[in-house]
C-alpha cells in the first residue's frame, strides 16, 4: 500500500536511495558535531546521530521495494 502510494506520487527508487545516503551523511555530520559539544550535552547529541543513522536502512529497503514495483 505504501509502495503503491509512493509510486503514484512519482517517487522513484533512486530518490529514496539518495535520501538514504543523505541520511548517512547527516548521521556522520551530527556525530562529528557531537564531539564538539560539552560533556553534558554529548550523550544527547550522540543519540540523535544514532537515531538519524537508523533511518538509512529503512529508507533503502523502501527504495528496493519501489524498485521491484518499477
N, CA, C and O atoms as a GROMACS GRO file, in nm:
protein
  280
    1UNK      N    1   0.082  -0.118   0.000
    1UNK     CA    2   0.000   0.000   0.000
    1UNK      C    3   0.088   0.126   0.000
    1UNK      O    4   0.063   0.219  -0.077
    2UNK      N    5   0.190   0.128   0.086
    2UNK     CA    6   0.281   0.243   0.090
    2UNK      C    7   0.358   0.255  -0.041
    2UNK      O    8   0.376   0.365  -0.094
    3UNK      N    9   0.403   0.141  -0.092
    3UNK     CA   10   0.482   0.142  -0.215
    3UNK      C   11   0.397   0.192  -0.332
    3UNK      O   12   0.445   0.269  -0.414
    4UNK      N   13   0.273   0.148  -0.338
    4UNK     CA   14   0.183   0.194  -0.444
    4UNK      C   15   0.158   0.343  -0.433
    4UNK      O   16   0.158   0.414  -0.534
    5UNK      N   17   0.137   0.392  -0.312
    5UNK     CA   18   0.114   0.536  -0.292
    5UNK      C   19   0.236   0.617  -0.332
    5UNK      O   20   0.223   0.721  -0.397
    6UNK      N   21   0.355   0.572  -0.293
    6UNK     CA   22   0.477   0.643  -0.332
    6UNK      C   23   0.495   0.643  -0.483
    6UNK      O   24   0.534   0.744  -0.542
    7UNK      N   25   0.467   0.529  -0.545
    7UNK     CA   26   0.481   0.519  -0.690
    7UNK      C   27   0.383   0.613  -0.761
    7UNK      O   28   0.418   0.677  -0.860
    8UNK      N   29   0.262   0.620  -0.711
    8UNK     CA   30   0.162   0.709  -0.770
    8UNK      C   31   0.197   0.856  -0.750
    8UNK      O   32   0.158   0.940  -0.831
    9UNK      N   33   0.270   0.886  -0.646
    9UNK     CA   34   0.314   1.024  -0.623
    9UNK      C   35   0.434   1.064  -0.708
    9UNK      O   36   0.472   1.181  -0.711
   10UNK      N   37   0.493   0.966  -0.777
   10UNK     CA   38   0.606   0.996  -0.864
   10UNK      C   39   0.741   0.975  -0.800
   10UNK      O   40   0.843   1.011  -0.858
   11UNK      N   41   0.742   0.917  -0.681
   11UNK     CA   42   0.869   0.889  -0.614
   11UNK      C   43   0.929   0.764  -0.679
   11UNK      O   44   0.859   0.664  -0.698
   12UNK      N   45   1.055   0.770  -0.710
   12UNK     CA   46   1.124   0.656  -0.771
   12UNK      C   47   1.229   0.602  -0.674
   12UNK      O   48   1.266   0.669  -0.578
   13UNK      N   49   1.275   0.483  -0.702
   13UNK     CA   50   1.369   0.417  -0.611
   13UNK      C   51   1.498   0.496  -0.595
   13UNK      O   52   1.556   0.499  -0.487
   14UNK      N   53   1.542   0.560  -0.701
   14UNK     CA   54   1.668   0.637  -0.692
   14UNK      C   55   1.652   0.753  -0.594
   14UNK      O   56   1.749   0.791  -0.528
   15UNK      N   57   1.533   0.810  -0.583
   15UNK     CA   58   1.510   0.920  -0.488
   15UNK      C   59   1.529   0.870  -0.345
   15UNK      O   60   1.591   0.937  -0.262
   16UNK      N   61   1.475   0.753  -0.317
   16UNK     CA   62   1.488   0.700  -0.181
   16UNK      C   63   1.629   0.652  -0.152
   16UNK      O   64   1.675   0.661  -0.039
   17UNK      N   65   1.697   0.601  -0.252
   17UNK     CA   66   1.835   0.558  -0.230
   17UNK      C   67   1.924   0.679  -0.204
   17UNK      O   68   2.016   0.671  -0.121
   18UNK      N   69   1.900   0.789  -0.272
   18UNK     CA   70   1.976   0.911  -0.245
   18UNK      C   71   1.942   0.968  -0.107
   18UNK      O   72   2.030   1.019  -0.037
   19UNK      N   73   1.815   0.959  -0.069
   19UNK     CA   74   1.777   1.004   0.065
   19UNK      C   75   1.844   0.919   0.172
   19UNK      O   76   1.882   0.970   0.277
   20UNK      N   77   1.858   0.790   0.146
   20UNK     CA   78   1.926   0.701   0.240
   20UNK      C   79   2.073   0.740   0.255
   20UNK      O   80   2.125   0.745   0.367
   21UNK      N   81   2.138   0.767   0.144
   21UNK     CA   82   2.278   0.811   0.151
   21UNK      C   83   2.289   0.946   0.220
   21UNK      O   84   2.386   0.972   0.292
   22UNK      N   85   2.192   1.033   0.198
   22UNK     CA   86   2.189   1.161   0.268
   22UNK      C   87   2.174   1.143   0.418
   22UNK      O   88   2.232   1.218   0.496
   23UNK      N   89   2.097   1.044   0.458
   23UNK     CA   90   2.080   1.014   0.599
   23UNK      C   91   2.213   0.970   0.662
   23UNK      O   92   2.243   1.006   0.775
   24UNK      N   93   2.290   0.893   0.588
   24UNK     CA   94   2.421   0.851   0.638
   24UNK      C   95   2.511   0.974   0.654
   24UNK      O   96   2.581   0.988   0.754
   25UNK      N   97   2.510   1.062   0.555
   25UNK     CA   98   2.590   1.185   0.562
   25UNK      C   99   2.548   1.273   0.678
   25UNK      O  100   2.632   1.330   0.748
   26UNK      N  101   2.416   1.285   0.700
   26UNK     CA  102   2.367   1.364   0.812
   26UNK      C  103   2.408   1.302   0.945
   26UNK      O  104   2.444   1.373   1.039
   27UNK      N  105   2.403   1.170   0.952
   27UNK     CA  106   2.445   1.100   1.074
   27UNK      C  107   2.591   1.128   1.104
   27UNK      O  108   2.627   1.158   1.218
   28UNK      N  109   2.676   1.120   1.003
   28UNK     CA  110   2.819   1.147   1.023
   28UNK      C  111   2.840   1.291   1.066
   28UNK      O  112   2.920   1.318   1.155
   29UNK      N  113   2.768   1.384   1.003
   29UNK     CA  114   2.779   1.524   1.041
   29UNK      C  115   2.736   1.549   1.185
   29UNK      O  116   2.801   1.623   1.258
   30UNK      N  117   2.625   1.486   1.225
   30UNK     CA  118   2.579   1.501   1.363
   30UNK      C  119   2.676   1.438   1.462
   30UNK      O  120   2.697   1.489   1.572
   31UNK      N  121   2.736   1.326   1.422
   31UNK     CA  122   2.831   1.259   1.511
   31UNK      C  123   2.956   1.345   1.531
   31UNK      O  124   3.006   1.358   1.643
   32UNK      N  125   3.005   1.405   1.423
   32UNK     CA  126   3.122   1.493   1.434
   32UNK      C  127   3.087   1.614   1.520
   32UNK      O  128   3.167   1.658   1.602
   33UNK      N  129   2.967   1.669   1.499
   33UNK     CA  130   2.924   1.783   1.578
   33UNK      C  131   2.911   1.745   1.726
   33UNK      O  132   2.939   1.827   1.814
   34UNK      N  133   2.870   1.621   1.754
   34UNK     CA  134   2.856   1.577   1.893
   34UNK      C  135   2.989   1.579   1.966
   34UNK      O  136   2.993   1.596   2.088
   35UNK      N  137   3.098   1.562   1.893
   35UNK     CA  138   3.230   1.562   1.957
   35UNK      C  139   3.274   1.703   1.995
   35UNK      O  140   3.371   1.719   2.069
   36UNK      N  141   3.204   1.806   1.944
   36UNK     CA  142   3.244   1.943   1.972
   36UNK      C  143   3.164   2.005   2.086
   36UNK      O  144   3.201   2.112   2.134
   37UNK      N  145   3.056   1.940   2.132
   37UNK     CA  146   2.977   1.998   2.240
   37UNK      C  147   3.033   1.954   2.374
   37UNK      O  148   3.113   1.861   2.381
   38UNK      N  149   2.990   2.021   2.480
   38UNK     CA  150   3.043   1.987   2.611
   38UNK      C  151   2.990   1.852   2.658
   38UNK      O  152   2.897   1.796   2.600
   39UNK      N  153   3.050   1.800   2.763
   39UNK     CA  154   3.023   1.664   2.809
   39UNK      C  155   2.878   1.643   2.850
   39UNK      O  156   2.825   1.534   2.832
   40UNK      N  157   2.812   1.745   2.904
   40UNK     CA  158   2.675   1.732   2.950
   40UNK      C  159   2.578   1.706   2.834
   40UNK      O  160   2.482   1.631   2.851
   41UNK      N  161   2.602   1.765   2.721
   41UNK     CA  162   2.512   1.752   2.606
   41UNK      C  163   2.559   1.645   2.506
   41UNK      O  164   2.487   1.614   2.411
   42UNK      N  165   2.676   1.589   2.526
   42UNK     CA  166   2.732   1.495   2.429
   42UNK      C  167   2.648   1.369   2.414
   42UNK      O  168   2.628   1.323   2.301
   43UNK      N  169   2.598   1.314   2.522
   43UNK     CA  170   2.518   1.193   2.515
   43UNK      C  171   2.393   1.212   2.430
   43UNK      O  172   2.359   1.126   2.348
   44UNK      N  173   2.326   1.324   2.450
   44UNK     CA  174   2.205   1.351   2.372
   44UNK      C  175   2.240   1.371   2.225
   44UNK      O  176   2.166   1.325   2.138
   45UNK      N  177   2.349   1.439   2.197
   45UNK     CA  178   2.390   1.463   2.058
   45UNK      C  179   2.429   1.333   1.990
   45UNK      O  180   2.400   1.314   1.872
   46UNK      N  181   2.496   1.244   2.062
   46UNK     CA  182   2.533   1.114   2.004
   46UNK      C  183   2.410   1.028   1.978
   46UNK      O  184   2.402   0.959   1.876
   47UNK      N  185   2.314   1.031   2.069
   47UNK     CA  186   2.189   0.955   2.047
   47UNK      C  187   2.113   1.008   1.927
   47UNK      O  188   2.054   0.930   1.852
   48UNK      N  189   2.115   1.139   1.907
   48UNK     CA  190   2.049   1.198   1.790
   48UNK      C  191   2.117   1.149   1.661
   48UNK      O  192   2.049   1.118   1.564
   49UNK      N  193   2.248   1.143   1.661
   49UNK     CA  194   2.321   1.096   1.543
   49UNK      C  195   2.289   0.949   1.515
   49UNK      O  196   2.270   0.911   1.400
   50UNK      N  197   2.283   0.868   1.619
   50UNK     CA  198   2.250   0.727   1.600
   50UNK      C  199   2.107   0.709   1.551
   50UNK      O  200   2.080   0.622   1.468
   51UNK      N  201   2.015   0.790   1.601
   51UNK     CA  202   1.876   0.783   1.558
   51UNK      C  203   1.864   0.813   1.409
   51UNK      O  204   1.794   0.742   1.336
   52UNK      N  205   1.931   0.917   1.364
   52UNK     CA  206   1.928   0.950   1.222
   52UNK      C  207   1.996   0.841   1.140
   52UNK      O  208   1.955   0.813   1.028
   53UNK      N  209   2.100   0.780   1.194
   53UNK     CA  210   2.168   0.671   1.125
   53UNK      C  211   2.079   0.549   1.104
   53UNK      O  212   2.101   0.472   1.011
   54UNK      N  213   1.980   0.530   1.190
   54UNK     CA  214   1.889   0.418   1.175
   54UNK      C  215   1.789   0.439   1.062
   54UNK      O  216   1.725   0.343   1.020
   55UNK      N  217   1.775   0.561   1.013
   55UNK     CA  218   1.683   0.586   0.902
   55UNK      C  219   1.734   0.523   0.773
   55UNK      O  220   1.654   0.477   0.691
   56UNK      N  221   1.864   0.520   0.755
   56UNK     CA  222   1.923   0.478   0.627
   56UNK      C  223   1.878   0.340   0.580
   56UNK      O  224   1.833   0.329   0.466
   57UNK      N  225   1.886   0.235   0.661
   57UNK     CA  226   1.844   0.105   0.610
   57UNK      C  227   1.695   0.098   0.580
   57UNK      O  228   1.653   0.031   0.486
   58UNK      N  229   1.615   0.167   0.660
   58UNK     CA  230   1.471   0.166   0.636
   58UNK      C  231   1.437   0.232   0.503
   58UNK      O  232   1.360   0.178   0.424
   59UNK      N  233   1.495   0.348   0.480
   59UNK     CA  234   1.468   0.420   0.354
   59UNK      C  235   1.521   0.340   0.236
   59UNK      O  236   1.456   0.333   0.132
   60UNK      N  237   1.638   0.280   0.252
   60UNK     CA  238   1.697   0.200   0.144
   60UNK      C  239   1.606   0.081   0.108
   60UNK      O  240   1.586   0.052  -0.010
   61UNK      N  241   1.553   0.012   0.209
   61UNK     CA  242   1.467  -0.103   0.183
   61UNK      C  243   1.334  -0.062   0.120
   61UNK      O  244   1.281  -0.135   0.037
   62UNK      N  245   1.281   0.052   0.157
   62UNK     CA  246   1.160   0.102   0.090
   62UNK      C  247   1.193   0.131  -0.056
   62UNK      O  248   1.112   0.103  -0.144
   63UNK      N  249   1.311   0.187  -0.083
   63UNK     CA  250   1.355   0.212  -0.219
   63UNK      C  251   1.370   0.083  -0.298
   63UNK      O  252   1.335   0.079  -0.416
   64UNK      N  253   1.422  -0.023  -0.235
   64UNK     CA  254   1.432  -0.152  -0.303
   64UNK      C  255   1.294  -0.207  -0.338
   64UNK      O  256   1.275  -0.260  -0.448
   65UNK      N  257   1.199  -0.195  -0.247
   65UNK     CA  258   1.064  -0.240  -0.275
   65UNK      C  259   1.003  -0.162  -0.390
   65UNK      O  260   0.932  -0.217  -0.474
   66UNK      N  261   1.031  -0.034  -0.392
   66UNK     CA  262   0.980   0.050  -0.500
   66UNK      C  263   1.047   0.014  -0.632
   66UNK      O  264   0.984   0.022  -0.738
   67UNK      N  265   1.173  -0.024  -0.628
   67UNK     CA  266   1.245  -0.066  -0.749
   67UNK      C  267   1.182  -0.193  -0.809
   67UNK      O  268   1.172  -0.206  -0.931
   68UNK      N  269   1.140  -0.283  -0.724
   68UNK     CA  270   1.072  -0.404  -0.774
   68UNK      C  271   0.938  -0.369  -0.837
   68UNK      O  272   0.893  -0.437  -0.929
   69UNK      N  273   0.874  -0.264  -0.787
   69UNK     CA  274   0.745  -0.219  -0.843
   69UNK      C  275   0.765  -0.156  -0.980
   69UNK      O  276   0.680  -0.168  -1.068
   70UNK      N  277   0.877  -0.088  -0.998
   70UNK     CA  278   0.906  -0.022  -1.125
   70UNK      C  279   0.934  -0.130  -1.228
   70UNK      O  280   0.961  -0.098  -1.344
   0.00000   0.00000   0.00000
